[in-house]
Amino acid sequence: MGMMGKRHVGNRFDCVVVKLGGAAITRKGELETLDHEVLGAVVEHIRLVKEDQGGKLRLVVVHGAGSFGHFQAKEYGVQGGSLDDERTIRGFAETRVSVTKLNHAVVSALTEAGIPAV
């Protein structure tokens, strides 16, 4: 988990960006497979940090794709495909649907832990 402060105030940050690596929170070799144990541990760490900061710490949590999206992107060749190609456009759509599933899982885990997330 990387952290980068937007504005540093004394020993605190006004806003912290936390990136959850896709390969860390998913099983990258298995299509659309979340690592629930790792995600749960990360969410608990985030909850404890927020609690330690009196709930005043503002977080921006972002995540990679891991096993969500990469299979579709590869299958449809979106990395160099043309927007004039129907197959590439279909690939973008399939990739988006897959990554949205992961985003839903991350937002749900944060929300269930009492961390407002969108």
Summary of the structure (lengths in Angstrom):
residues: 118
radius of gyration: 16.7
end to end distance: 19.2
largest distance: 53.0
contacts: 329
relative contact order: 0.17
helix: 47%
strand: 19%
